[in-house]
Amino acid sequence: MAIGKRDRVRACRRANRIKSKIKRVSSRARVSVFRSLKYIYAQIIDDKEHRTVVSCSSASLQNNGDKTNQARLTGLELAKRALEHGIESVVFDRGNRKYHGRVKALADGLREGGLKF
């Protein structure tokens, strides 16, 4: 098996494992994370109504420091916006990304901002 194919298979397995865990707690809103090479994007989705409630990205914020710090600030801003909309408890959907680096920094920012997951 080629290295690229092996990585895609691992990513699909990781994504399916996360999806199955999220389906168990579908009563809460979901924080979906997308990480590009330059920015990080996060949105809170209400799966019952199939709509995005709140979104935030590091592209829309002032760039302070490195990408990890920008991810943490994005998490803080998203948590602030979520609390304004009355959302206090969410489930974290990291997709097929590993929980370290910028994804972990975003989650830490969400927790610092007051969201529970």
N, C-alpha and C positions, 0 to 999 in steps of 0.2 A: 504494500500500500504506500503510495506517495506521501511525503510529509504534509503537503497541502491538504490532501484528502483526509489524512488522519486528524489534522487540526479542525477541519470542518465537521467531521464526525463527532469529535469531542465537544465542539461548540453546540451542536444540535442536541447531544445528550444532556449537556448542562442546561440548555434552554428548556427542554422537555421536563427535566427534573424540577426546575423553578416553576413552570406552568402548573404542574400537578400540585405543588404545595400552595400556590396562590388560589387554585380552585377551591381548596378546603375552606378558605376564609374569605369567600367572595362577598360577604356582607360589608366589608370595609372598602374604602377607596384604595386605589392602587397607585403607587409612585413608579412611573416608568422612566427608565434612564437610557439615554443614548449618548454615546461618547464618540466624538469624531477626533481627528488628529489635532485639531486646533481648539475646539470648544467642547463643552458638556451641556447637554440639554436634559431637563427633567419636567415631567408633567404629572399632575394628579388626575386620574381618570376614574369616573364613576361608572363601573361596569353594568350596573342595573339600568341606567339611563343611556349608556353608550355615548358619553360625551366627556370632553376634557373640561375640568372645573378650573384648574389653575395651571399655569406653565411659567417656566423661567429658564433662562440660559445664560451661560457665561458671556455670550456675545452681546447681550443686552446690558450687562453690568460694566462698571469701570474696571479695567484690567489692573489688578493689584497683585503683584508678585507672580509666582510661578503658577502652572496649571493646577496643581494640587490645592493651592490656596484659593484659586478662582473657583474650584469645585466646591470647597467648603463654604465660600461666600454665596454661591448659587444655592446651596442647601439652606443656608440661613434665610435668604430672601424668599425662597419657595415656602419655607415653614411659616414665615411672617404672613405671606399672602394666603396660605391655607387657613391659618388661625382666623384671619379676617373673614373668611367664608364659612367658619364654623367647623372646620375639619380638624379633629384632634388625634385620631387614630387611623393609621394607614398600614398597608402591606407593601413591602419594598420589592419591586420587580427589577432585577438587574439584567434581565435578558440572558444572553449567553456570555456576559462579561464576568470575570473572576472578581471576587469581593476583596480587592486591595487597590492601593493607589488612589486614583481620582474617584473611583466609584465609592470606595470606603470613606474618602474625605467628604463626598456629597452626603452620604448617610450620616456621618458625624455632625455635619452642619445642620441636617434636618433634626437630629436629636437635640442639639444645642438650642435650636429655634423653638423647641417645645413639642414636636410631633412624637407620637409613640408608635413603635412598631417592633 
